[in-house]
Amino acid sequence: MGVFRDENAAARSARDTQQQEKYSRISILLTKLTFANLAHRPVRTLLSILAIAVEVTMILTLVGVSNGTLHESARRARGSGADILVRAPGASSALTLSSSPMSDKFVNVLRQEPHITLATGTMVQPLELFDTITGIDLDQFTRMSGGFRFTQGGPPVNDMDMIVDEPYAREKHLKVGSTVTLLTQKWTISGIYEPGKLARICVKLPVLQRVTGNPGRLSQVYLKVDDSGKAQSIVDALRKIYPEYPIYTMEYYTSLLQVSSVGLLRNFTYVVIGVAMIVGFIVVFMAMYTAVLERTREIGILKAVGSSSGMILSMLLRETLLLAVIGTIVGILLTYVTQWLIVHFAPGGMTQETVYAWWPITGAIAIVGSLAGAIVPGLKAVRQDATEALSYE
Amino acid sequence: MSSEMPFIQVRQLTKTYRVGDVDVHALRGMDLDVAKGEFIAVVGSSGSGKSTLFNILGGLTPPSTGSIHIGGKDLSHMTNAERTNMRKNTVGFVFQKYNLLPTLSAEDNIKIVKYIGGNGTDLDSPFQDVLHLLGIAERLKHKPRALSGGQQQRVAIARAIVNRPAILLADEPTGNLDSQNSTAVLKLLKDLNERLGQTILMITHDEEAASYAHRRVHMKDGKLVQTA
């Protein structure tokens, strides 16, 4: 023992390579140290995990709600039974429904076109968030869609009668005979129907036109054709005749109801991702910075026994990675909680889907944000002078 | 000076560092020769440069001028990375405050140093004998906080020699221990020196501790004043 090894540069570099190979293998000891360090400060560790989890939940909930709500809209649109949708000129976005610029005489014009068997106009008035109130011509709509299936009550009879779908009724605790104030009017619920039919809240078209001050105006027209397989060629023909109107097959329109097709939602998602990443970054930065300060002495010890900068950095990054991975898992689990909360408490027809494709994306976002947060504390640890660190109190 | 270089040779070593705006001359032309297998006590008042000498010998910090050879290897011109590499297998440290990693068991404290030294993590049977000699073989699964100061220091000694370093540097190894534990630790160091031929340099304030060494070296104002 105590024999000094006289080694030349070649032997040393060979040993370095060998050591690097050893480092590259996952060492049980270093993993143990990683867990031990995290367990040493349980509160800080839990808070860091929670912050990363909230970051993940924030993104996944937004994506889930965007997708869920749009897909729900698409499902309802398909439930209208129409083959073709004609929208008002200038309505470019899938979600822009705020105006009622078409004359209801246009319905009759369209009805005269070849292959069109049915045509019905609706008026859509936005309410809070994703909710809208839809004015329909009940007879025409029933012929097109096969009609609402009422679980309670029936179609509107009086002018101020309103029908709503089951989820809306459940959310707002509505029964047949309940009254609701919307658009400053008092409505009476005449019926509650199974969801998936065009809209969640429907009233008589002329009534809605009157209360919103848009008599004779429509938001969109639904067409049914004699052969739905030819819907696209009919759309092409209609576009030639009415070039200023956006006209789509229902199939195409529902495919537009995706987050990636709605610019506003897409940008909003990016903003939330950015904010979430910054939050994750700051939390990990703080946690790792205090960890490095607190472990000044330990880092000094590791340096004294020959740990390279790379090894010290990798130890901190392992801890960060572990925090980020656990945080991501907790965050994913939390989205089921938000889903439950949205089903039971959220206003305005929000639906949250579980978007599995976003699990790895969000995980990657959380990991990248966290690792970025660990860089500065890591460099501080690496730059620490071993002799000062060892005498650190 | 003989034609053969001593195991440790320090020549005209100086170290100046800045504290605020003031230059501190911690070492001012220090000379020292240590033979292989020697046990040396370095004594001197605080501020005499003992710790600086140890930090340089241990490769923790580079000297300002002068030369320093351990086993024929010149430390004074090493880069940071080379000194880091040297620390893995050439020196072992024992500190006054034990400096064990608090989150790892005694055994893992030893193993991680072996791992960092690039020597795997298995504690071989000769080393198991050393652990028995140190009297900590039964306490290895405990975390440092469950060990007494004397036990912690013995774990620290085991850690210091696990990679079979050329020299063991002990900085006030009994400074935090009561007299009974101090005696035990000093006897162990002497034992390691005699049985294993371990070269040891020990900083101490304590004359009694110094008496365990083969010889003592007095430092004053960054220089050697006498060799007893």
Interface residues (C-beta under 8 A of the other chain):
Chain A: M1 G2 V3 F4 R5 D6 R12 R15 D16 Q18 Q19 K22 S27 I28 L29 L30 K32 L33 A36 N37 A39 H40 R297 E298 G300 I301 L302 K303 A304 V305 G306 S307 S308 S309 M311 D385 A386 T387 L390
Chain B: F7 K36 G37 N55 G58 L60 T61 I70 G71 G72 K73 A81 T84 N85 M86 R87 K88 N89 T90 F93 F95 N99 L100 L101 P102 T103 L104 D108 K111 I112 V113 Y115 I116 G117 G118 T121 R159 I161 R164 P165 A166 I167 L196 G197 Q198 T199
